[in-house]
Amino acid sequence: MKRTVKTLKSVGSAARIMLRRPITLPQVIFNRSTIIIVRRGAMELARGGQRCSACDNQVIVAPAGMAFDITYRPNDDAQFVAHWLIPYPAEDQNDAPPEEMATSQWLPHPIDVGPAQLRLSLACVIKAIEEPNVLPDVIAIHHMREVMLWIDRNGGYICAAPVCSDSSRIWNFLAADPMRDWCSSEIADRIGMSLSCLRVRLFEEGTSFVRLLHEVRMGHALSEIVATNRPIYKIAREIGYQCAAQFTARFYERYGLRPGDARGHDRSVRSESAPPRRVIAPVLVLSGTHLAGDNEQDRALTAMQMQRVVTGSI
């Protein structure tokens, strides 16, 4: 058994996650609603002071656009194994998030993979994605919809990311294709405003186009690191870092651990000389009406700096 990521157009993506030691990742934001099936070990999601956990043969749905602290805990045999199942975008765009999800304390709840029909549908859709010639696409789509119906019946939510601000709208565009060569003028055209107005709006929400793009791509890198065995330097180059050391430093700054540690490598305890853990506050806070920056000082720009934003010199 090994880490894999497979995608089947019109159906979705499936990834197998494997870790051998516990890790905690702060403020992880899922670009799309993700069905997580825990096979071995346990995982915990924390948000707004509340916690929920799922263990062997339980399913938990992480909605798109929400930030969670995630902890993966291997079992007594030092194994954590899970599948991520991500429906094709067309399958999750019809339903808006329910109002209860807007609260900062809301958390998903675990669902037991009890019914034989749910287990069969999960197995069929994962196999169809991992081995595309096993089932016709139309049957694979049917099984994916069965899974989503079972989750809905048990109180889970698979929906598009909430859109409560201009920054969240931009996030959705970027998250749909993280590796595209995006530019701020294209985004401004898509949401129907001038580039200077876009800069001002993002400034008012405590962020910028560059920071949003970096956060989306760093999330993509995290997914590639935990779900594949691709060399880290290749993942770094894919999101714009020619220097692997610089990528490692930024990854550590964002998630509080090194890329190799995020893969759950069984390493000895870090020495006291290792750099202190610095966790940046989440760039995206969709439960509010703005995006939180790294600190208050970042948002306390002077009127002169604001003018530079408007004129495009920042």
C-alpha positions in Angstrom: 0.0 0.0 0.0 1.4 3.4 -0.9 0.4 7.0 -1.2 -1.5 7.8 -4.4 -3.6 10.6 -6.0 -5.8 9.8 -8.9 -8.4 11.9 -10.8 -11.2 10.8 -13.0 -12.8 13.6 -15.0 -16.5 14.1 -14.2 -16.3 11.8 -11.2 -13.6 13.3 -8.8 -10.3 12.6 -7.1 -9.2 10.0 -4.7 -6.0 10.1 -2.5 -4.5 7.7 -0.1 -2.9 9.2 3.0 -0.3 7.3 5.0 1.6 8.5 8.1 3.7 6.7 10.7 3.8 9.3 13.4 1.4 11.9 14.8 1.4 15.3 13.3 -0.7 18.5 13.7 -1.3 20.9 10.9 -2.7 24.4 11.9 -5.4 26.2 10.0 -5.7 23.9 7.0 -8.1 25.1 4.4 -9.7 22.6 2.0 -10.1 24.1 -1.5 -13.0 21.7 -2.2 -15.3 19.7 0.1 -13.4 16.5 1.0 -14.8 13.2 2.2 -12.2 11.7 4.5 -12.5 7.9 5.2 -10.3 6.9 8.1 -9.0 3.3 7.6 -6.5 3.0 10.5 -5.7 5.4 13.3 -7.7 8.5 14.2 -7.9 12.1 13.1 -9.1 15.2 14.9 -10.5 18.5 13.5 -10.5 21.6 15.7 -12.2 24.9 15.1 -13.4 27.7 17.4 -12.4 25.9 20.5 -14.5 22.8 19.5 -13.1 19.4 18.5 -14.4 16.3 16.7 -12.6 13.1 15.8 -13.0 10.1 13.5 -11.4 6.7 13.9 -11.3 3.4 12.1 -14.1 3.0 9.5 -15.6 6.5 10.1 -16.2 9.2 7.6 -15.9 12.9 8.2 -16.5 15.7 5.6 -14.3 18.8 5.6 -16.3 21.5 3.9 -14.6 23.8 1.3 -13.2 27.1 2.5 -13.1 26.4 6.2 -9.9 26.5 8.3 -9.3 23.6 10.7 -6.5 22.5 12.9 -6.0 18.8 11.9 -4.2 16.2 14.0 -3.5 12.7 12.5 -2.8 10.0 15.1 -1.5 6.5 14.0 -2.8 3.4 15.7 -0.8 1.1 18.0 1.0 -0.3 15.0 2.2 3.2 14.1 -0.1 3.4 11.1 -2.5 6.1 10.0 -4.2 5.4 6.7 -7.1 7.3 5.2 -8.7 8.0 1.8 -9.6 11.5 0.7 -12.5 11.5 -1.8 -13.2 14.8 -3.6 -16.3 15.0 -5.8 -15.9 16.6 -9.2 -16.7 20.3 -8.9 -20.0 20.0 -10.8 -21.3 17.6 -8.1 -20.8 20.1 -5.2 -21.8 23.4 -6.7 -25.6 23.1 -6.5 -26.0 23.5 -2.8 -25.2 26.6 -0.7 -23.7 26.0 2.8 -26.4 25.8 5.5 -26.7 28.8 7.8 -25.4 26.8 10.8 -22.1 26.4 9.1 -21.5 30.2 9.3 -20.8 30.1 13.0 -17.2 30.0 14.1 -17.9 27.0 16.4 -19.4 24.7 13.8 -17.7 21.4 13.2 -18.6 18.4 11.1 -19.4 15.1 12.9 -18.1 11.6 12.1 -20.3 9.2 10.2 -20.0 5.4 10.7 -19.4 3.5 7.6 -22.0 1.0 8.8 -24.5 0.4 6.0 -23.3 -2.2 3.5 -24.5 0.0 0.6 -22.4 2.9 1.7 -19.3 0.7 2.1 -20.0 -0.7 -1.4 -20.5 2.7 -3.0 -17.3 4.1 -1.4 -15.3 1.0 -2.5 -16.7 1.2 -6.1 -16.1 4.9 -6.6 -12.5 4.8 -5.2 -11.7 1.8 -7.4 -13.3 3.5 -10.4 -11.0 6.5 -9.9 -7.9 4.5 -9.1 -8.5 2.1 -12.0 -10.4 4.0 -14.7 -11.2 1.0 -16.9 -13.0 -0.9 -14.2 -16.4 0.8 -14.5 -18.0 3.0 -17.1 -17.9 6.7 -16.1 -21.6 6.9 -15.9 -21.7 4.1 -13.3 -18.8 5.7 -11.4 -20.8 9.0 -11.3 -23.8 7.1 -10.0 -21.7 5.6 -7.1 -20.3 9.1 -6.2 -23.8 10.4 -6.0 -24.8 7.5 -3.9 -22.0 8.3 -1.5 -23.1 11.9 -1.3 -26.7 11.0 -0.7 -25.6 8.6 2.2 -23.6 11.4 3.7 -26.4 13.9 3.4 -28.8 11.4 5.0 -26.4 11.2 8.0 -26.1 14.9 8.4 -22.9 15.6 6.4 -22.6 18.6 4.1 -20.9 18.6 0.7 -21.3 22.1 -0.7 -19.4 24.9 -2.5 -17.3 27.2 -0.4 -19.2 30.0 1.2 -18.9 33.4 -0.5 -19.1 36.1 2.1 -16.6 38.6 0.7 -14.6 39.6 -2.4 -11.6 37.7 -1.0 -13.6 34.5 -0.7 -14.9 34.9 -4.3 -11.3 35.3 -5.5 -10.2 32.3 -3.3 -12.8 30.1 -5.2 -11.4 31.2 -8.6 -7.8 30.5 -7.5 -8.6 27.2 -5.7 -10.3 25.8 -8.9 -6.9 25.9 -10.7 -4.1 26.6 -8.2 -1.3 26.1 -10.8 -2.7 28.4 -13.4 -0.6 31.5 -14.2 -3.1 33.9 -12.5 -2.8 37.6 -12.6 -4.7 40.2 -10.6 -6.1 42.0 -13.7 -7.8 38.7 -14.9 -9.4 38.2 -11.5 -10.6 41.9 -11.5 -12.3 41.3 -14.9 -13.9 38.1 -13.7 -15.5 39.7 -10.7 -16.4 42.9 -12.6 -14.4 45.6 -10.9 -11.3 47.7 -11.7 -7.9 46.6 -10.6 -7.5 49.6 -8.3 -10.9 48.8 -6.7 -9.9 45.2 -6.3 -6.7 46.2 -4.5 -8.7 48.5 -2.1 -11.3 45.8 -1.4 -8.7 43.2 -0.5 -6.8 45.8 1.6 -10.0 46.5 3.5 -10.3 42.7 4.1 -6.8 42.5 5.4 -5.2 40.6 2.5 -3.9 41.0 -1.1 -4.0 39.0 -4.3 -0.5 37.8 -3.9 -1.2 36.5 -0.4 -4.3 34.7 -1.4 -2.5 33.0 -4.3 0.3 32.0 -2.1 -2.0 30.5 0.5 -4.0 28.5 -2.1 -0.7 27.2 -3.7 0.7 26.4 -0.3 -2.4 24.4 0.5 -1.9 22.6 -2.9 1.6 21.8 -1.9 0.5 20.4 1.4 -1.9 18.1 -0.3 0.8 16.9 -2.7 3.2 16.3 0.2 0.9 14.2 2.4 -0.8 12.3 -0.5 2.1 11.5 -2.8 5.7 10.4 -2.8 6.8 13.1 -5.3 10.1 14.7 -4.4 9.6 17.8 -2.4 11.8 20.0 -4.6 9.5 19.2 -7.5 6.5 20.2 -5.5 8.3 23.4 -4.5 9.1 24.3 -8.1 5.5 23.6 -9.1 4.3 26.4 -6.8 7.0 28.8 -7.8 10.0 28.1 -5.5 13.2 27.4 -7.4 15.0 26.9 -4.0 13.8 24.0 -2.0 15.3 25.5 1.2 13.3 28.6 0.8 10.2 26.6 0.3 10.9 24.5 3.4 11.3 27.8 5.4 8.0 29.1 4.2 6.3 25.8 4.7 7.6 25.7 8.3 6.5 29.3 8.8 3.0 28.4 7.6 2.4 25.0 9.1 4.9 24.7 12.0 6.7 21.7 10.6 9.0 20.8 7.7 7.7 19.2 4.5 9.3 15.8 5.3 7.7 15.9 8.8 4.3 16.5 7.2 4.7 13.1 5.5 4.9 11.5 8.9 8.5 10.4 8.5 9.6 8.6 11.6 12.3 11.0 12.8 13.9 11.5 16.2 12.6 14.4 18.3 13.8 17.7 17.0 16.8 19.2 18.7 16.6 22.3 20.8 18.6 24.2 18.2 15.8 23.8 15.7 14.0 27.1 14.8 11.1 27.9 17.1 7.6 27.1 15.7 6.0 30.1 14.2 2.4 29.6 13.0 1.0 32.4 10.8 -2.7 33.2 11.5 -4.9 31.9 8.7 -4.9 34.1 5.6 -8.5 33.1 5.0 -11.2 33.4 7.7 -14.5 32.7 5.9 -16.6 32.6 9.1 -16.3 36.4 9.3 -16.6 39.3 6.9 -12.9 39.8 6.3 -9.6 38.0 6.0 -7.3 38.0 9.0 -3.7 39.0 8.4 -0.6 37.8 10.2 -0.9 40.5 12.9 -2.5 43.8 13.6 0.5 45.7 12.4 0.1 44.3 8.9 -3.3 45.9 8.7 -2.4 49.2 10.3 -1.3 50.9 7.0 -1.0 54.6 6.9 -3.0 56.8 4.6 0.1 57.2 2.4 0.4 53.4 2.1 -3.3 53.2 1.2 -2.7 55.7 -1.6 0.1 53.4 -2.9 -2.4 50.5 -2.9 -4.8 52.5 -5.0 -2.2 53.6 -7.5 -0.8 50.1 -7.8 2.6 50.7 -6.4 2.1 48.1 -3.7 
